Amino acid sequence: MLEDTIFYYDGINSGDMKVISANTSSGLFEESFLPSRSIREESIRGRHKPYFLGYDLSSFTFPLKLVFDKINSEEKREISRWLLVDYYKRLYFQSNPDRIFYCMYEGDVEEFNNGLDQGYIELTMRCNSPFSYSPAYNTIVYDFSNNVAGGTEISIQNHGDAEIGPYIILEKIEDGDISILNLSNNGQELKMTGIWNGDLINIDCENETIETEVAGVYRYNNHNNVFLQFPRGVNRLVVSGKCKIQFKYQFITYQG
């Protein structure tokens, strides 16, 4: 990605800010291939082989050098306002818009110039996770207003490198229960019981939150505390109960 000169950050083209991404050193481009990983283990006296306790992946970081030519002080202030954000913002490079990072800079931001308003700004971008993401995908709104006993099967494919938690928008048709069974993930089942006709529920499986548009009502007590995960590949889902339902998701890419 670092060989690309134009990128978009927080919806703004870097060219419109009069900077381009460039490599000021000679030789090959150096980029991370996989997220940095630290292994957790515990050593016991008298045992030379430690116990493996798992591992942690570090959030992805990458350097940016923003080259500029003939920009004035007001334009530099505009660049500073563009970069100094309060939360992770969407970034992607022009040649690969399907590979999205959510990031903001960390550490020092240095400017190097020749005294003639030419030079570059050097900074490090830190992402909110170890991965990059695809654009957001929305399925059609599946209409199961006349759902049959035993449910209806649909398929959703995860083209990424890791399992993902979808965002589910559910509109209940008639009072009753809803079940979504993932046959491709060891029979994992999300259930909502006692839902009212017309209730519109948003289920964020990644962040494990549930919201309803009915004022003063909380649906956690109607939920079985299972949030769906889609493994890589085809996910065969059986939807039971009368409803309209839509899934939203982004694929995860391991390679930084």
Steps between C-alpha positions, in 0.01 A plus 500: 500500500790739571587519130168680439522880503133593542287396796169597657477580870178593676337530158757750365736439207863568599550676166238756599713576806806546272691206646587158362625186673857425395801290591798733549750219549652288226460126452210264558176589675478353851151413620350279770384164368311382810399668829762513773436223755608445861471156660364459852654218702574406858817338631487263797802420719648166402334502157711612208208517257262787585122465484348665195220742600419648161613806311412864441502682166612862495305768318642562154726806456661640187709807413386781271720760333292781358698690239400858423613764252431872533235510770446800725443520873121501468512182290721337764244592765233334287713184483540505879121522548458211255741275690420592861180299545333383821442139393605241242410609148469304177812492280560324169741537210378589153631185332330269751171648628383157617763495776393739773677603819344681797780704648639823644855615558691433821831633627687796359423663168811653346538742209814509286539782247762687298384846602321549168166344602608164361547188709306228676309419818581173675256321727387155616141383458354260755192290420218396730579131441771271360316472167374682193141476379292476186231753413171448684263252338123492547285203410155542356216531749381141533121493539391209716154640573357159407784290635432127511524270800860386540634822352654607170865455403712777348875518429750780564864469395792636700782568253738630768775336706322486838153456644285811521213616716218637279271792571140379484191714438189306597134600462257266674184392319232391751578443868733211568854366489789521254788258455807519272691171491845490336545146369855591392615596850426193713130581521548840665153646558386855575150512651263784582182407691177685566555771237205724411358547154668792323793517743818610315813360664867570418744229611873581482666160531855640493446736794227284659234772525124492442281803436129536432299796376237441770558772760591380849532135396819296526518168318796335675260294716337374178837385363684173567837684525633342179632736233557355153845454350555423131807278439694532175311343210131432447272547800171312482242674718156371593264785596193395701210727587316765301715805435686720253876484543814654353870432571787751479868407527859568398757234414827490697839479328799366699778634282580853614 
